[in-house]
């Protein structure tokens, strides 16, 4: 499984995740989040990263134009759209992007099944809540284009392997506190996901 460590706010946390084997890092451009980072601060981190690491920009309720400009300013390579939008939105955006489905029921996980998508547990806030989806929803489902998020940690991530998820996305499950990663939890999580 590929692993994204989300909510990166410092170069130390980014480097720790990369050294542990992360495939992608997430930067939260949602001002209401405790993991919010400015595009300029993200750029400072991204400019110091090695090649072949996906840099994912998370957005909530922003226009396509602003999303693209922040991605270009920060150096992010993929926009994660954490709110409901139309197909026209993605056409207008004109930038590599990932749709997020905030699932409330089993039927929700079947949406956009021909696309790569991130599936997270629905909560009133956006992301990083630690709320877990009912994993039984995914039994018998083709999960090869699904990145699973929500309530994951070093103790439960290995149990997802039989489902064949494309990847997993974690934030609160590897934090010392909101906005600061715990290096041991990051290492344990990635080891469990990839071993």
C-alpha positions in Angstrom: 0.0 0.0 0.0 1.1 3.5 -0.7 1.2 5.8 2.2 0.4 9.5 2.5 1.3 11.4 5.7 -1.0 14.4 5.9 -1.0 17.5 7.9 2.7 18.3 7.5 3.7 21.6 9.1 7.5 21.4 9.4 10.5 20.3 7.4 11.4 17.9 10.3 8.1 16.1 10.1 8.3 16.0 6.3 11.8 14.5 6.4 10.8 12.0 9.1 8.0 10.8 6.9 10.2 10.5 3.8 12.9 8.7 5.7 10.3 6.2 7.0 9.2 5.5 3.4 6.2 7.8 2.8 5.1 8.1 -0.8 3.2 11.3 -0.4 3.0 14.3 2.0 -0.2 16.3 2.6 -0.3 20.1 3.2 -3.5 21.5 4.6 -4.6 24.9 3.0 -7.8 25.1 5.0 -7.5 28.0 7.5 -9.9 26.5 10.0 -7.6 23.4 10.5 -5.1 23.2 13.3 -2.8 21.7 10.7 -3.1 24.8 8.4 0.0 25.9 6.6 0.5 28.9 4.4 1.6 28.4 0.8 4.8 30.2 1.5 5.7 27.9 4.5 4.8 24.9 2.4 7.1 26.1 -0.4 9.9 26.4 2.1 9.5 22.7 3.0 8.8 21.4 -0.5 11.9 23.1 -1.9 14.0 21.0 0.5 12.4 17.7 -0.4 14.0 14.9 -2.5 12.5 14.0 -5.9 9.7 11.4 -6.5 7.6 12.4 -3.5 4.0 13.5 -4.2 3.2 16.8 -2.6 -0.6 16.9 -2.0 -2.5 20.2 -1.3 -5.7 19.8 0.7 -8.5 22.3 0.0 -12.0 22.9 1.4 -14.5 25.3 -0.2 -12.1 27.1 -2.5 -12.4 28.2 -6.2 -10.6 26.3 -8.9 -8.6 29.4 -9.7 -7.4 29.8 -6.1 -6.6 26.1 -5.8 -4.4 26.1 -8.9 -2.6 29.3 -7.9 -1.8 27.9 -4.4 -0.6 24.6 -5.8 1.7 26.5 -8.2 2.9 28.9 -5.5 3.6 26.1 -2.9 5.1 23.6 -5.3 2.4 21.0 -4.6 1.9 18.4 -7.3 -1.7 17.2 -6.6 -4.8 19.0 -5.3 -7.0 17.0 -2.9 -10.6 18.3 -3.2 -12.2 17.8 0.2 -15.7 19.1 -0.7 -18.5 18.3 -3.1 -17.8 19.6 -6.6 -19.0 18.9 -10.1 -17.0 17.4 -13.0 -16.9 20.9 -14.5 -15.0 22.0 -11.4 -12.1 19.6 -12.3 -12.1 20.7 -15.9 -11.9 24.4 -14.8 -9.1 23.5 -12.3 -6.9 22.1 -15.0 -4.4 20.6 -12.4 -3.8 17.0 -11.2 -6.4 16.4 -8.6 -7.9 13.8 -6.2 -11.6 13.7 -5.3 -12.5 13.0 -1.7 -15.7 11.1 -0.7 -16.8 11.8 2.8 -18.8 8.5 3.3 -21.9 8.4 5.4 -23.1 5.0 4.2 -21.9 2.0 2.3 -23.4 3.2 -1.0 -21.1 6.3 -0.8 -17.9 4.3 -1.3 -19.1 3.1 -4.7 -19.3 6.6 -6.1 -16.8 7.4 -8.9 -15.5 3.8 -8.9 -13.8 4.4 -12.3 -11.6 7.1 -10.7 -8.8 7.1 -8.1 -10.4 8.7 -5.0 -9.8 9.1 -1.3 -12.6 7.8 1.0 -12.8 9.3 4.5 -15.4 9.1 7.2 -17.9 11.8 7.2 -17.7 14.4 10.0 -18.8 18.0 10.3 -15.3 19.2 10.3 -13.0 18.3 7.4 -10.3 15.7 7.9 -8.0 14.8 10.8 -10.9 13.8 13.1 -9.7 10.3 13.7 -13.2 8.9 12.9 -13.0 5.5 11.3 -15.2 4.0 8.5 -16.9 0.7 8.9 -14.3 -1.5 7.2 -16.9 -4.2 6.4 -18.3 -1.8 3.8 -15.3 -2.7 1.6 -15.8 -6.4 1.6 -16.2 -7.6 -2.0 -15.5 -4.1 -3.4 -12.7 -3.4 -5.9 -10.5 -1.2 -3.7 -7.6 -0.9 -6.2 -8.4 2.8 -6.8 -9.3 3.7 -3.2 -7.1 5.6 -0.8 -8.5 5.0 2.7 -8.4 7.7 5.4 -10.1 8.1 8.8 -9.1 6.6 12.1 -6.0 4.8 10.9 -3.0 4.2 13.2 0.0 1.9 13.5 -2.1 -0.7 15.3 -4.9 -1.1 12.7 -3.4 -0.3 9.3 -2.0 -3.8 8.7 -5.5 -5.2 9.0 -6.4 -3.4 5.7 -4.0 -5.4 3.5 -6.6 -8.1 2.5 -8.8 -5.4 0.9 -6.2 -4.3 -1.7 -6.5 -0.6 -1.2 -4.3 1.5 -3.5 -3.1 3.5 -0.5 -3.8 4.9 3.0 -3.8 8.4 4.3 -3.1 9.3 8.0 -2.9 12.4 10.0 -4.1 12.3 13.6 -3.1 8.7 14.0 0.6 9.6 13.9 0.6 12.8 15.8 2.1 13.8 19.1 -0.4 16.6 19.1 -2.4 18.4 16.3 0.0 19.7 13.7 3.1 17.8 15.1 4.0 14.3 14.0 5.4 11.7 16.4 8.4 10.1 14.6 8.0 6.7 16.2 4.3 6.6 15.3 5.1 7.6 11.7 7.8 4.9 11.4 5.5 2.3 12.9 2.6 3.2 10.7 4.6 3.1 7.4 6.3 -0.2 8.4 3.0 -1.8 9.2 1.4 -0.6 6.0 4.3 -1.7 3.7 5.6 -4.8 5.4 
